[in-house]
Each structure stands twice: as structure tokens, then as C-alpha cells.
Amino acid sequence: MKEIIYIQAGNLSNHIGSHFWNTQESYFTYGEEDSVVDHDISFREGRNLKGEPTFCPRLLLFDRKANFGALTSGLYGEGEDTGEGEDTDEAPGKWNGDVVEYRQERIPKSSYQERLDEEAELMDSEPTADAGRNRAKNNHNIRYWSDYDRVFYHPRSLHRLPDVPDYENTEGDWMGGQETFTRYNEEHDVMEESFRLFVEECDYLQGIQVTNESSSFGGFTHAFLLAFREEFPKLPSITFSLLSSATPSSIEADDDFGLRRVLGDALGLQGLKELSTMTIPIQSPSSWSPGPWLEDLALDRHSYYHTSALFSSHIETATLPLRLKEGQEDTSKLCSILSWETDARFAHLGGIFPLSDSFDFRRDVGKNLYDFSALPQATVTDSDRDVFSRIDVSRGFSPSHTSSYQSWLETQRLQIRSFQAPAIPLPSSFPSFFTSLPTRPPSCTALSSLSTTKRTSILFSRYASQVDECIKRRRDMIQRMGLEIDDVKSLRDELWVLEDEFKGGESVLNVEMDEDEN
């Protein structure tokens, strides 16, 4: 067995996680039907207080308390909303005087969770078409990622971080994020009491898979990975790093908030170079370039519920070879395939979702395969000239899809490693945003890819240029962030080096030196 431990940090990351785990739950089969996925890779088996067998994700989930909603694992008798048992006994030394108790109003369950509870009581009943339509109508009622979550979590998985006061904004606060992890780990001993216990349950841990928000949880994740690497220096890791909406070159010089987020993203990417075996940066939905790839989706870019479903579909598909029951791949092999021609530790996530019945790769792939990692100016391409290595995972291809895909592959200079799998299951929690279909289908065809490419150089050059501008004109803001100017200069230089590594050309470390650097 080759287990994976998953890490999720941040609100959008946990929206993606909810869709991801709902998909994993849908792979469970009963009776004689066999599953293509080895559930023991991502799930652990245990028993609840009633002695009933349970399957919970091998997961550490971090978020602010306010983002958990009405979540309760419901397995080991935790408190209804906090996940912590209430101490009802009087302990020695406690206050015996009058107490005035104030309770915050309990967050009600979502309508979707209430229907899941009803279905649990009627296990022999099949959901009706009307129930499916009602769920689709309630898409806009989603408040938290837990509102549509279908799995139970082990208490060790849930880590509720203190809420941030309304007058504070932690986006781009790199130092604050590191301090938050250090303080939380000292209080709750996350690495020993949660992570290590998950590790000890594994027969053969193949690696970890991380999804984090770079701007708001970049420093936090960096501190976690530092602690992880102290104990497991050689264990492979794949990190999906969600970049902020503050893309470099789109920020005005006086926009402190935007510049902070850009610096947070840059620090996060630079830090992951040393700590993560392979990092896949993902651009914010606000930066998506419109095109034919979006025409089949009535997708609300401002809805985490919608955008995370699309991200999750591609992340789940691209990493599916790591979980296949008959597969021979693991995290180390996947990273090696992507970096065999170069030492690159950064890859791109791309794909097509959904694939129409009439889709022809020879005709349509160039305008429909979207690169979620590239900046908008370098997003759509039908050329393989700039690609070092690529892995494709196809889902539910028809014979005509397979034929056109194979014909297209023959025209490519690059030898693409490809995997085939059944269509992506779409549980009832998945958004109904398909414009060409009256209702959400039970499954969907798609193609997802991971690739190492020269286009990554554009990303690093933009960040390096923006960091250089901050050094020259906004040193006051850098100092207010608690950063040292010399450290930020080092960050800039390392970003230029990364740009050069992917560009494969002459070094571009030619930024003008300011007076303090002469």
C-alpha cells in the first residue's frame, strides 16, 4: 500500500478539498462491483464510539474557525459546532460564584446537509429526480465549504485557527503566517499529535499532497513544511499553490494591499522551491482569460463553490494515477516524469472540462485546453515547443475521443505520458453549471494535464520585476510587513534565477542596482 497524507490550508483550499473528498467518497462501491481506486491510499479505517467501522481522509485541514460553518465530524462525540467536548463536571479550583453565560447563535446546517441526514435515515431509498433539481436550485445558498461536504473527518484532521479581527487583514502577511503556525503548533503539537500519528498508521507512505492559498496561508504552509522536512527530508510532496488575484503588473504602485499579496505569493513560490518536490501554481479565477473553454459552463467566478469544483476536477484527475488500484505510479515517479529533462520543481495544471461528444483533438485542443498556471498572456496554446515534459489523464473518453486524441498525439514532437480512466463522477454536491445540459449529469468526460514548460519563466519574471519595484519605491511598505530589505533583494534575485532556469537562455539577472546596492 502506498498511502498519501493530504494537507489543506485556507478557505478556497478547503472548498477544493470538499469537492475532492466528495469525489473520493463516490468511488466507494458495494457488493460485487469493483472500484478502480484503492481507497486505503487516501482513507484510514477506524471505529467510532459505537464500534462501527469508519473511513476518514488521511488529512490535516487548517482554516479559520469562522469558515468551518456547522461542521461536526459526528464520529467520536465531539461538540456539535466546535469539534470539542464540553466539560460539564465541576473541577476543583473552578469558580463557584455566579456566572453569566453568553452563547453565540449556533450556525444552522445547510439544506444540503439536512437532506443528506434524511437520506442516511432512508438508506434503501433512491434519490428522486425532483431531489436532484431541488439541490441544483440551492447552489446559491452555499455559505461554507462544509455546507456540501459528504465525508466524516477524524478529530485529528480538523484544526480551527483563531479568527482574525475585522479590522485586520492577513493576506500577504508572510511573517504573521509563520508565527501563526509556530504558535498553533506549540499549543496543539500538530506535528506530533496529528501528523505523526497519521504517518504511523501507514504501511508505506508515498508522500504528501498539499493545497494552500499562497497569499493568506503561504507563511503558515512554509512553516509547516519546514517542520515536516526536519523529520522527513526525502519524502516526496506535491503542492498546489493557489495564487492571489493580485497578479504582478496589474498592481498600482500605491496599492499597498495588492503589493502585499504579490509579495506573499512571491515568497510562497520561492519557499516552495526548497521544500516541495513539485509545486503547481494556480492562478486566481479573476485572471482567467475568456474563451471557448468556458462556453459550456455557466460558472460564477466570484463563487468559491463553483470555481473550486472546476479546480478540484482537474486536480483530482491529474493526480488519479497515484490512487489507481491497478496503477504502478506513486508521487516520486510522477515528480520524476515531470522533471526528467530538467531539474524544474514547478509544473503547470491544464485541462478541458467538460469534453463535448463532438470534440476533436486535432481541431479543438488548441482553443480549449486551458492552462490554469500560466498568466493570461500565455494561457492558450496548441504547441509543444515550449514543453519539457507532460502527463495527460483522460476521463471517460468515447471511441471517437480516443481516436482523435491518438491522432493528435502522433503530431506532437513531445512524448506525452498518458493514462486512461472512467469518467469523473459528479456527486449531488457538484454545482449544476453546465449550460448544454438541463440537469447535472452523473459523470463527465475530461482531460487534465501536468506539464513542465518554458512558460513558467514568464511567471517568475513578472514577480521578480514587481519585487524589484517594491525595493526601489516601496521600502516603507516592506518594512511595515516585518521583512528585511536584504531578504527581499535575495528573493528578487532568486526569482530571476528561476526565470532563467525555465527560459533556458542567457541569464536575465540584469536589474538596475539602486544606491544602497552599489
ROPA-369403 format. One line per 5 residues: number of its first residue (from 1); their letters; for each residue x, y, z of C-alpha. Coordinates in steps of 0.5 Angstrom, whole numbers. Layout:
ROPA-369403
NUM = a = X/Y/Z; ... $
END
This chain:
ROPA-369403
1 = mkeii = 0/0/0; 2/7/-2; -1/12/3; -2/19/2; -3/25/7 $
6 = yiqag = -6/31/5; -6/38/7; -11/43/6; -10/51/9; -14/56/7 $
11 = nlsnh = -22/58/5; -21/56/-2; -16/50/-1; -22/47/3; -27/49/-2 $
16 = igshf = -23/45/-7; -22/40/-1; -29/39/0; -30/37/-8; -24/33/-8 $
21 = wntqe = -26/28/-2; -34/28/-4; -31/25/-11; -27/20/-7; -33/18/-3 $
26 = syfty = -37/17/-9; -31/12/-11; -33/7/-6; -37/1/-8; -41/-4/-5 $
31 = geeds = -43/-11/-7; -39/-15/-13; -38/-8/-16; -30/-6/-16; -27/0/-15 $
36 = vvdhd = -22/3/-20; -19/7/-14; -15/4/-8; -19/7/-2; -13/6/3 $
41 = isfre = -9/10/0; -13/17/2; -17/14/7; -16/11/14; -20/6/17 $
46 = grnlk = -22/6/24; -28/5/29; -33/10/32; -36/10/39; -41/5/37 $
51 = geptf = -36/0/35; -38/2/28; -33/2/22; -31/9/19; -27/11/14 $
56 = cprll = -24/18/14; -19/22/10; -12/22/12; -12/29/12; -10/36/16 $
61 = lfdrk = -15/41/15; -13/48/17; -17/54/17; -20/60/21; -26/58/26 $
66 = anfga = -31/62/22; -30/58/16; -32/52/19; -39/53/19; -44/48/22 $
71 = ltsgl = -38/42/21; -38/37/26; -34/30/25; -40/26/28; -35/20/30 $
76 = ygege = -33/21/37; -38/25/41; -35/32/39; -38/38/41; -44/40/35 $
81 = dtgeg = -40/46/33; -33/47/35; -31/39/35; -29/40/42; -33/36/48 $
86 = edtde = -36/40/53; -33/40/60; -40/39/65; -36/37/71; -34/42/76 $
91 = apgkw = -27/41/77; -23/43/84; -21/50/84; -26/53/79; -30/59/80 $
96 = ngdvv = -36/57/85; -39/64/84; -45/67/80; -44/66/72; -47/70/67 $
101 = eyrqe = -47/66/60; -47/68/53; -47/64/47; -46/65/40; -52/63/36 $
106 = ripks = -51/56/33; -50/56/26; -55/52/22; -54/46/18; -54/48/10 $
111 = syqer = -61/45/7; -56/40/3; -53/37/10; -60/37/12; -62/33/6 $
116 = ldeea = -56/28/7; -58/27/14; -65/25/11; -62/20/6; -58/17/12 $
121 = elmds = -64/15/15; -67/12/9; -61/8/6; -66/4/2; -69/10/-2 $
126 = eptad = -66/12/-8; -66/20/-9; -71/22/-14; -70/27/-20; -74/32/-16 $
131 = agrnr = -69/32/-10; -63/33/-15; -67/39/-18; -68/42/-11; -61/41/-10 $
136 = aknnh = -59/45/-16; -63/51/-14; -60/51/-8; -53/52/-11; -53/60/-9 $
141 = niryw = -55/58/-1; -47/55/0; -44/59/5; -38/55/8; -34/49/5 $
146 = sdydr = -38/45/10; -44/46/7; -44/41/2; -39/36/5; -40/29/5 $
151 = vfyhp = -35/25/9; -33/25/16; -27/27/19; -22/25/24; -22/29/30 $
156 = rslhr = -14/30/29; -16/33/22; -19/39/24; -15/45/26; -19/51/27 $
161 = lpdvp = -15/57/28; -17/63/31; -21/68/27; -18/75/25; -21/81/28 $
166 = dyent = -25/85/23; -20/91/23; -14/86/21; -12/83/14; -7/78/14 $
171 = egdwm = -7/77/6; 0/78/4; 3/78/12; 8/73/11; 11/73/18 $
176 = ggqet = 5/73/21; 3/67/18; 9/63/20; 8/66/27; 1/63/27 $
181 = ftryn = 4/56/25; 9/56/31; 4/59/36; -1/54/34; 4/48/34 $
186 = eehdv = 7/50/41; 0/50/43; -3/44/40; 3/40/38; 0/39/31 $
191 = meesf = 7/35/28; 7/30/34; 0/29/36; -4/30/29; 1/29/23 $
196 = rlfve = 6/24/26; 0/19/28; -3/19/21; 4/17/19; 5/11/24 $
201 = ecdyl = -2/9/21; 1/8/14; 5/2/12; 9/5/6; 8/13/6 $
206 = qgiqv = 9/15/-1; 9/23/0; 4/28/2; 0/33/-3; -1/40/0 $
211 = tness = -7/45/-3; -5/52/0; -7/59/-1; 0/63/-2; -2/70/0 $
216 = sfggf = -6/68/6; -3/62/8; 4/62/5; 8/63/11; 4/58/15 $
221 = thafl = 5/53/10; 12/55/9; 13/54/17; 9/47/17; 13/45/11 $
226 = lafre = 20/47/15; 17/43/21; 16/37/16; 22/37/13; 26/37/19 $
231 = efpkl = 23/30/20; 22/27/13; 28/31/9; 27/26/3; 19/24/3 $
236 = psitf = 16/27/-4; 11/32/-4; 6/36/-9; 4/43/-7; -2/46/-11 $
241 = sllss = -1/53/-9; -7/58/-10; -4/65/-12; -8/71/-10; -12/76/-15 $
246 = atpss = -6/81/-15; -2/79/-21; 4/82/-22; 4/88/-27; -3/89/-25 $
251 = ieadd = -2/93/-19; -1/100/-18; 5/103/-14; 1/106/-9; -4/100/-8 $
256 = dfglr = -1/97/-1; -6/91/0; -4/89/-7; 3/89/-7; 3/86/0 $
261 = rvlgd = -1/80/-3; 4/80/-9; 10/79/-4; 6/74/-1; 6/70/-7 $
266 = alglq = 13/71/-9; 15/69/-2; 11/63/-2; 13/61/-9; 21/62/-7 $
271 = glkel = 20/58/-1; 17/52/-4; 23/51/-9; 27/48/-3; 21/45/1 $
276 = stmti = 16/42/-4; 19/36/-9; 14/39/-14; 10/46/-14; 4/47/-19 $
281 = piqsp = 2/55/-18; -5/56/-20; -8/63/-22; -14/66/-19; -20/66/-23 $
286 = sswsp = -21/73/-23; -15/73/-28; -18/67/-33; -18/69/-40; -25/68/-43 $
291 = gpwle = -25/63/-49; -29/57/-52; -27/53/-46; -32/57/-41; -37/57/-46 $
296 = dlald = -40/50/-43; -40/53/-36; -45/58/-33; -39/59/-28; -39/64/-23 $
301 = rhsyy = -32/67/-22; -34/70/-15; -36/64/-12; -31/59/-9; -37/54/-9 $
306 = htsal = -36/54/-17; -29/55/-18; -27/50/-13; -31/45/-17; -27/46/-23 $
311 = fsshi = -20/46/-20; -22/40/-16; -24/36/-22; -17/38/-25; -13/37/-19 $
316 = etatl = -17/30/-18; -16/28/-25; -9/30/-25; -7/26/-19; -11/20/-20 $
321 = plrlk = -5/15/-23; -3/16/-15; -9/13/-13; -11/7/-18; -12/0/-15 $
326 = egqed = -8/-3/-21; -3/3/-22; 4/3/-21; 5/10/-20; 7/14/-14 $
331 = tsklc = 9/21/-12; 16/20/-13; 15/17/-20; 10/23/-22; 15/28/-20 $
336 = silsw = 21/25/-24; 17/24/-30; 16/32/-30; 23/34/-28; 27/28/-32 $
341 = etdar = 29/33/-37; 30/39/-33; 31/40/-25; 25/44/-25; 21/44/-19 $
346 = fahlg = 15/48/-22; 9/45/-26; 3/47/-30; -4/45/-29; -8/45/-35 $
351 = gifpl = -14/41/-38; -21/41/-41; -28/40/-37; -32/38/-40; -31/35/-47 $
356 = sdsfd = -37/35/-51; -39/29/-55; -36/32/-62; -30/34/-59; -24/33/-64 $
361 = frrdv = -17/34/-61; -14/35/-68; -19/41/-69; -21/44/-62; -15/42/-57 $
366 = gknly = -11/49/-58; -17/53/-56; -20/49/-51; -14/47/-47; -13/52/-41 $
371 = dfsal = -7/53/-37; -9/55/-30; -2/56/-28; 0/61/-33; -1/68/-33 $
376 = pqatv = -7/70/-38; -2/73/-43; 1/66/-44; -5/62/-43; -8/58/-49 $
381 = tdsdr = -3/54/-54; -3/48/-58; 4/48/-59; 9/43/-55; 15/47/-57 $
386 = dvfsr = 16/50/-50; 14/44/-46; 20/40/-43; 15/34/-40; 8/33/-40 $
391 = idvsr = 3/28/-36; -4/27/-39; -10/24/-36; -16/22/-40; -23/21/-36 $
396 = gfsps = -29/17/-40; -27/18/-47; -31/15/-52; -28/11/-58; -28/18/-62 $
401 = htssy = -25/22/-57; -19/16/-56; -18/16/-64; -18/24/-65; -13/24/-58 $
406 = qswle = -9/19/-61; -8/22/-68; -7/29/-64; -1/25/-60; 2/23/-67 $
411 = tqrlq = 3/30/-69; 7/32/-62; 14/33/-62; 14/31/-55; 13/24/-52 $
416 = irsfq = 7/25/-47; 6/20/-42; -2/19/-42; -7/15/-37; -14/13/-38 $
421 = apaip = -19/12/-33; -27/12/-33; -31/19/-33; -31/24/-27; -37/22/-22 $
426 = lpssf = -41/28/-20; -44/27/-14; -50/31/-12; -46/36/-8; -43/38/-15 $
431 = psfft = -45/45/-18; -50/45/-24; -47/50/-28; -47/46/-35; -50/50/-40 $
436 = slptr = -51/45/-45; -55/40/-40; -62/41/-37; -59/38/-30; -52/36/-28 $
441 = ppsct = -50/29/-31; -48/23/-26; -41/24/-29; -37/28/-34; -31/27/-39 $
446 = alssl = -25/31/-38; -18/31/-40; -13/34/-35; -5/35/-35; 1/37/-31 $
451 = sttkr = 7/40/-35; 14/43/-34; 14/49/-39; 18/55/-41; 12/59/-40 $
456 = tsilf = 14/59/-32; 19/64/-34; 14/69/-35; 11/68/-28; 18/69/-25 $
461 = sryas = 20/75/-29; 14/78/-27; 14/77/-20; 22/79/-20; 20/85/-23 $
466 = qvdec = 15/87/-18; 19/85/-12; 24/90/-15; 20/96/-16; 18/95/-9 $
471 = ikrrr = 25/95/-7; 26/101/-11; 20/105/-9; 16/102/-3; 21/100/2 $
476 = dmiqr = 17/103/7; 12/98/6; 17/92/6; 19/94/13; 12/95/15 $
481 = mglei = 11/88/13; 17/86/18; 21/84/12; 28/86/12; 30/89/5 $
486 = ddvks = 36/85/4; 32/79/5; 27/82/-1; 33/83/-5; 35/76/-4 $
491 = lrdel = 28/74/-6; 28/78/-12; 35/75/-15; 32/68/-13; 26/70/-18 $
496 = wvled = 31/72/-23; 35/66/-23; 28/61/-23; 26/65/-29; 33/64/-33 $
501 = efkgg = 32/56/-31; 26/56/-35; 27/60/-40; 34/56/-42; 37/62/-44 $
506 = esvln = 42/68/-42; 42/70/-35; 37/76/-34; 40/78/-27; 41/85/-30 $
511 = vemde = 36/89/-26; 39/96/-24; 42/97/-18; 40/102/-13; 44/107/-9 $
516 = den = 44/102/-3; 47/96/-7; 53/100/-10 $
END
